[in-house]
């Protein structure tokens, strides 16, 4: 009897660990999607207000660094 209970508890632990991994992956994916959306929005604002769509990535970095004071 105790062996059966122990096995049931081990099985339950495995199931809960799998659910935990699935939830952690979901949270990670949501955070990544939010960050991607935020970066796209900020990039769009940069292009809109600075009107510098033709700048290379490196030139855009130099421009934003000079504006930010770094």
Number of C-alpha atoms within 10 A of each C-alpha: 5 7 8 9 10 11 11 12 12 12 12 12 12 12 11 12 12 12 12 12 11 12 12 12 12 12 12 12 12 12 12 12 12 12 12 12 12 12 12 12 11 12 11 13 12 15 14 11 8 12 10 13 12 9 12 10 10 8 12 17 12 13 14 13 11 10 9 8 6 7
